[in-house]
Amino acid sequence: MSLENLFSNPLLDDYIKKVGYRESANLVKLRTHMMNFPGGPMQTAPEVTQLLAFLIQTSKAKYVLELGTLGGYSATAMAEALLEKGKIITCDHDSHITKIAKEFWEEFGHKDQIELRLGPALETLSELLDENQVFDFMYIDADKKAYDQYYEYGLKLLKPNGLMVLDNTLQKGKISPEMDILNQKIHQDNRVISLLLPFSDGVTLVHKR
C-alpha cells in the first residue's frame, strides 16, 4: 500500500476509531473542548495518546518529559497511565492555550503530577540538563524544524533504556526535507534502537541503548 493510500483511507480511520483505542471520559471532554480553539486540531491524535499510555504503563515509566503541551490532552493521557508517584514535565511557549490545560489538570486531579514549563523549548531543555534532570520517557510533538535538536537533547536527558516517541514523522506522506534528514539519521544511529510506524501521522519509537 502506498503512503498516499495509507493516509487517505476513511474506512480504516472509522474502524480504528471504533476498536483501535480506548479514551477516558476526561480525555473525550478535553479533546472535544479543544476543538473549539485555534490549534485544537493540532493536538495529538487519540490513537497516538493511547500508544503513549500503553508504552508508559508497560515500561513502568515514572518520569516523563513532553515537548508541546497545547491544551494538555496528551499530558492528561500520560498522567492517567503514570505510576502513582510519577511526574510529567511538559514544555510550551504559549501561556494562553496552556492555561486551559492547567484548568483541566486541576479538574481531573492531575495538577500535582504535571509541571508546566513555559518558554522556548531549547532553553527549557538546556535548563533541565543544568538541573541534572533525567527521564524514563520523552514525547516530542512541537516545532518540526527543531526536531533534530530536540532529539539530541532527549538522548542526553533520557536514562539508559529510556524511550522517546516522536510524532508527525511522516507528515501524511509529505515529508519535509528536515524530517527526512532526521528519519535517516535515527535509522542509522547506533546509540538507539528505533522503529518508524506508518501509523496516524507517522510515529517514531526510539529506545536509548
N, C-alpha and C positions, 0 to 999 in steps of 0.2 A: 504494500500500500504506500502510495506517495505521501509526502508530508502535506501536500495540498489537500488530498482526500482525508488524511488523518485529522486535520484541524477543521474540517468542514463536513462533519457527519452528524446531523441533527438527531438521527435515530439513536446513535451511540451516546450522544450527550444526554438525551432523555433517559436512556436506560441507566447510565451512571448516576444520574440524579435520583433514580428510584432505589437502586440497590447497591450503589458503589461506596457509600459512606454514610455515617451517622452524624447528626448535628443536634446538639442540645438545644433546648428551648431558649436558653440565654443567647446562644450563638445566632439562632434564627432571628431573635429580636434585634440584636446588634447589627447583623448584616442587612436586615430589612430597613432599619433606621438609617444606616449609612448610605443607602441607595438614593436618598433624598438630597444628598450633598454633592457638590463638585468633588470629583475624585473618588466618589463612592464606588463606582465600577472598577476602580483600580485595586481594591482590596483583594487580598489573597483569596483564591477560589476555594469553595468549601471542600472539594476533594483534596486539595493540597493541605489545608489545615488538618484534615483527617490523617494525612500521611505524617505531618509533623507530630501530631499527638501519638500516633502509632509508634514512631521512632523514639520519641521521648519515653513512652511507657516501657517499650521493650528493652531499651538501653539503660533504663533507670537513671536517666539524666537528672541532675539536681540543679545545676547552674546553667542558665540559658542566656544567650545574647541574641538580640534581634536588631537588624538594621532595617528601618522603615516601619513606623508604628501605624500611621494613618489614623483610623478610627478605633484601633485596638482589637480588631476582630481576630487576627492571627495570634496576638499575645494572649487573648482570652482563651482561645482553643488550647494553647500550650500550657497555660496556667491550670486548666482543667485536668491536664494529663500529668502534671508535675507531682513528684513525691510531696508529702505533707509539708516538709520544711524547705522545699525548693524555692528558687528565686529566679526571676527574669529581669534582665536589664534591657530595655528597649529604647532605641535611639531615633530621633526625628528632629527636624528643624522647624516644624510648623506648630506653633503654640495654640493656634485656633482649633485645628482639627483634632489635635491630641487632647484638648480639653474635654471633648466628647468622650474620648476613650477613658479618661480618668473618672468621669462621672459614671460610666457603665462599670468600670472595675470596682468602684465603691459599692454600687448597687449589687453586683454579683458576689461580693465578698473577696475580691482579689487584690484590693489596694495594698495589702502588706506583702503580697507576692511579687508585684510588678513595680519596678522602679523606672520611671521615665527620665531620660536624659535629653534635654533639648540643646540643639546646636549642630553645626556641621559634623557629619558622621566621622570624617577623617580626624577631626580634632578630638572627638569623643573617644575614638579608638586609641589614639595616642595617649590620652589621659588614662584609659583603662590599663594600658601597658605600664605606664608610670606607677599605677596603683598596685601593680603585680596581681591583677585580677586574672583568674583562669576559669574556663568554662568547659562544660561537658558537651554542649550543643550550641550551634550557631545557625541562625536563619537569616538569609540575605534577600531582601526584596526592596531595594532602594534604587538610587541613581545608577542606571545600567552602565553608563560610561565610566563609572568608578569601580565597577565590579572587580577588576584585577587588583586594585589597591585594597579593597575590602577582603578579597581572598587571601592576600599576603598577610594582612593584619590578623585575619582569622586563624591562620596556621600558627601564628605566634601566641594567640590568646587561648587556643584550644589545648586541652590536656592531651597527652598521648592516648590514642584510641578514641579521641573525640570525634563527633560527627558535625558536618557542615551541610546545609541544604541551600542551594541557590535556585531561586525561582526565575522564570521567564528566560531560560537559556536557549530556547528555540524560537521564541517570539513569533508564534503562529507560522513558523516556516520562513519568515522574512528575517533571517539572521543578520544582524548588523556586523560590519567588519570588526568592531571592538569585541563583540560577543563571540564571533568566530575565532578570533585570536585567543581569547580566554578558554574557550572549549578545547581548542587544540592544545593549549598549554596544560590544562588539567589532565587531559588524556595522556600526556607524555610525562607527567610529574611523578617522579619516583618517591616523593615524600608522602604520597597518598594512594589510596585505592578509590577509584571513582566509578560512577555509573550515571550516564545521561539517559533519563527516562523520557520517551516520547509521550508524555502524559500532561494533560492540561495545556499549559503554555510552554512546556519543557521544564523539567526539574532535574537538577544535577545533585547527586548524593556524593559526598566526599568523606572518606574515613581517613583520619590522620594516623599514619603509621606510628 
